[in-house]
Amino acid sequence: MVTSPGAPADIDPLVRRMRPFGTTIFAEMSALAVRTGAVNLGQGFPDTDGPTVMLTAATEALRSGHNQYPPGPGIPALRTAVARNQQRFWGLDYDPETEVLITAGATEAITAAILALCEPGDEVVCFEPYYDSYAAAIALAGAVRRPVTLRPDGDGRYAFDPAALRAAVGPRTRLVLLNSPHNPTGKVFTVAELTTIAAICQEHDIWAVTDEVYEHLVFTDADTPHVPLATLPGMRDRTLRVSSAGKTFSCTGWKIGWASGPAALVNATARVKQFLTYVNGGPLQPAIAVALDLPDSYYTGLRQNMQTQRDQLVAGLSEAGFRVLVPEGTYFATADISALGGTDGIEFCLSLPERCGVVAVPTQVFYDEPDAGRLLVRFAFCKRPEVLAEAGRRLAGLRPAD
Ligand SMILES: *Cc1c(COP(=O)(O)O)cnc(C)c1O
């Protein structure tokens, strides 16, 4: 009898390097929300549609023959709009022909970049808690992650120890993966921190890949405005800057993202990307080109609405007795559960729907060192005010009686 080696039916067929990755925590907690009828502040997707001109442009594109494969690097109108947008907001110049690549969301851009840049055994430095796809992308490449921990300082801001960052970089380090504004903490990396990261990249001659999907969601009371790492001296030529339409235009299901950087980095990423999805979102690409060119007032309005929603959620959490780490940007606020008697975020989040009908996400699953995040949970505020108000009423039930 012929048997195929290593494939008996009773073992998990999944390759070993992917076995540590179960169903994402977001899917698990969203399913819990549906099962229990809880208000879902777990997964970070908006509950309203994006700008009408964008939706109209997509509908028109669908009806006017934009339904076949777009060009591999993305349609020229979108690449040009991506370049123009980065010039307008950050003063960064990219050639839409050779320095911009359209991808299936930021996720694909990051995964393709890691697969393109890392040999098996190479190392990727990232900050934890990290976005969950990073660890999986690094594992797919057979690379090794070297996390540097962000910890709340006395002022309720997350910070890292520069010595820990230096210690994480070694002879096998290929790149630093930086997410700012940062999910899940809402941290915006300061210019001083970016300067440290830039110096280390240059000293060790390593690449930077930046995930800036929240670039337009930094609040007016943040300590620092958002500063793309690529704008620091010497960094443009070693940084692949990644962003996407999902968060900026409330269309997370469209999965239109992009990478910009020096032609060699973009080209390397494109050569992997072409064999992952090839292309995506043909009729959506022209619509995102329209959205990117919206006037500054759109971007200001988005930020203002999100800041009002942040304030509403933070007030509700504080009244319920959480110690909230007020975010400077993004869709998310993290809160410490110890004042409410919590000792473990996973247990806390699993019992929260039953206790008060709200779903949150434990952040310890985004650390290699779970102790650093054991007491922290994340709430999303990219929800309509009435949804946040209902969540606030429910959370008030947690407040210990005085
Ligand atoms: C939402 C999110 C992404 C995913 O972006 P897509 O464009 O949907 O792939 C990537 N990074 C961070 C930090 C995010 O929050």
The ligand as an ORCA input file, in Angstrom:
! r2SCAN-3c Opt
* xyz 0 1
  C      -6.713     47.358     10.577
  C      -5.223     47.264     10.613
  C      -4.506     46.719      9.553
  C      -5.178     46.040      8.392
  O      -5.371     46.873      7.346
  P      -6.050     46.291      6.011
  O      -5.920     47.414      5.071
  O      -7.460     45.917      6.342
  O      -5.275     45.084      5.608
  C      -3.133     46.724      9.607
  N      -2.483     47.245     10.666
  C      -3.142     47.751     11.714
  C      -2.371     48.296     12.855
  C      -4.530     47.772     11.740
  O      -5.182     48.232     12.802
*
